[in-house]
Amino acid sequence: MAAISLENLSFRYPGASEDTLSNLQLEIADGEAHALLGASGAGKTTLLNILSGLLFPSAGSLRFNGNDVSRQSGRERRVAQVFQFPVLYESLSVAENLAFPLKTRKSDAGLIAERIAYICDELEICDLRELKPAALSLFQKQLVAVGKALVSPDVAMVLLDEPLTAVEPRTKWRLRQTLRRIQEDLKVTMIYVTHDQTEALTFADRVSVLSAGGLLQTDTPERLYAAPAHEFVGHFVGSPGMNFLPGQALGLGDVERVGFRPEWGTLSRGDADSPANTDKPAAQGSIGAEVLRTRLQGAQGGEAFGLITLSTAHGEVTVRGPMAGNSLQPGDGLQLQLSRCVCFENQTLVREIDFL
Ligand SMILES: Nc1ncnc2c1ncn2[C@@H]1O[C@H](COP(=O)(O)OP(=O)(O)OP(=O)(O)O)[C@@H](O)[C@H]1O
């Protein structure tokens, strides 16, 4: 397995006037489960193609275990890839499909048999060995494709390109869990490329958020959530994303903007001294608000629970929490108390504040 490092890596498509990827700096540890997360057009496919050796960087370098592999083919780098749609030979059995990468490298029969047994055991697909792909579910086919990627004993890294795309919806979570288990068991360096934050945050040890060809943050899922380095990350990660208000709204006039997650707010009935929709800065961490609308999501501990959109003097915000027996009505005056917020200058994180 390999540690991967990108050093000031940039890429520009021939004829383009701007770089599609600019100055990427990234260190991925040997055996790490890493996710590249970004919206459509962020540059994920371009970076994936650079990692797999289909494209070469225009500037900077890509290193595997310290060796510059920027100009090597995927085969030389020993990169294996799992695509959105399982790539299997329909005329070959599962065992023969698994053997294929080793046969093309002229591995000896003993090693091939040993590796197929090992992979089938690890992926729990021993009962599928003699079946042809046509007899398999999409879930099973993708599992075999993962097996093909892992079968070579000297694979340096496995790239997973939106691997759940083609799998039946009800088995997506199972494949994601299986991938995670395999990664942990085999300690393979895996890079999972996706636009889906749930997939990225539940699969990876660390996630890199890519936007407009730049890396905004590389961090653990917990830190991405609690301390987004950039406002875009706060907005993009989480469902719904982070709320933003001017610093002055919370009496934090020394910072430009504050962000808080819907989960970081609790609501209480407003009092006469804290009317909603006034410009008066509130005590730090507390602000007057008025209910705009509510959206029931379910119940927790027998109490209605959902999203409450509030109007404040400084803009709308959304809070997740109990809906007081669903008795909240549009127009109700409330007090919003935050447990935590993060502060931004020029869209960049400058301070984290825990109020409680
Ligand atoms: N062959 C190409 N020539 C010129 N520009 C390209 C080419 N391929 C992609 N691009 C541009 O590079 C940028 C990044 O595209 P890329 O496909 O890497 O993004 P992505 O994050 O994978 O998006 P998606 O999830 O939609 O595939 C886009 O602006 C795209 O238009």
The ligand as a Tripos MOL2 file, in Angstrom:
@<TRIPOS>MOLECULE
LIG
   31    33     1     0     0
SMALL
NO_CHARGES

@<TRIPOS>ATOM
      1 N1        -11.9120   17.2740  -21.4840 N.pl3     1 LIG1
      2 C1        -12.1380   18.4680  -20.9350 C.ar      1 LIG1
      3 N2        -11.7330   19.6080  -21.5430 N.ar      1 LIG1
      4 C2        -11.9400   20.8250  -20.9840 C.ar      1 LIG1
      5 N3        -12.5400   21.0200  -19.7800 N.ar      1 LIG1
      6 C3        -12.9790   19.9160  -19.1320 C.ar      1 LIG1
      7 C4        -12.8080   18.5990  -19.6730 C.ar      1 LIG1
      8 N4        -13.3260   17.7090  -18.7740 N.ar      1 LIG1
      9 C5        -13.8170   18.4480  -17.7520 C.ar      1 LIG1
     10 N5        -13.6030   19.7590  -17.9580 N.ar      1 LIG1
     11 C6        -13.9660   20.8690  -17.0410 C.3       1 LIG1
     12 O1        -13.2710   20.7020  -15.8230 O.3       1 LIG1
     13 C7        -14.0930   21.0810  -14.7270 C.3       1 LIG1
     14 C8        -14.1350   19.9510  -13.7220 C.3       1 LIG1
     15 O2        -14.7870   18.8320  -14.3340 O.3       1 LIG1
     16 P1        -14.8440   17.3960  -13.6310 P.3       1 LIG1
     17 O3        -15.5590   16.4820  -14.5590 O.co2     1 LIG1
     18 O4        -13.4720   17.0160  -13.1800 O.co2     1 LIG1
     19 O5        -15.7360   17.7380  -12.3520 O.3       1 LIG1
     20 P2        -16.5370   16.7250  -11.4130 P.3       1 LIG1
     21 O6        -16.4000   17.2670  -10.0330 O.co2     1 LIG1
     22 O7        -16.0900   15.3390  -11.6430 O.co2     1 LIG1
     23 O8        -18.0240   16.8990  -11.9250 O.3       1 LIG1
     24 P3        -19.1210   15.7320  -12.1540 P.3       1 LIG1
     25 O9        -19.4550   15.2190  -10.8010 O.co2     1 LIG1
     26 O10       -20.2360   16.4890  -12.8070 O.co2     1 LIG1
     27 O11       -18.4790   14.7290  -13.0510 O.co2     1 LIG1
     28 C9        -15.4660   21.4250  -15.3070 C.3       1 LIG1
     29 O12       -15.5520   22.8360  -15.4060 O.3       1 LIG1
     30 C10       -15.4430   20.8010  -16.6810 C.3       1 LIG1
     31 O13       -16.2080   21.5560  -17.5770 O.3       1 LIG1
@<TRIPOS>BOND
     1     1     2 1
     2     2     3 ar
     3     2     7 ar
     4     3     4 ar
     5     4     5 ar
     6     5     6 ar
     7     6     7 ar
     8     6    10 ar
     9     7     8 ar
    10     8     9 ar
    11     9    10 ar
    12    10    11 1
    13    11    12 1
    14    11    30 1
    15    12    13 1
    16    13    14 1
    17    13    28 1
    18    14    15 1
    19    15    16 1
    20    16    17 2
    21    16    18 1
    22    16    19 1
    23    19    20 1
    24    20    21 2
    25    20    22 1
    26    20    23 1
    27    23    24 1
    28    24    25 2
    29    24    26 1
    30    24    27 1
    31    28    29 1
    32    28    30 1
    33    30    31 1
@<TRIPOS>SUBSTRUCTURE
     1 LIG1         1 GROUP 0 **** ****
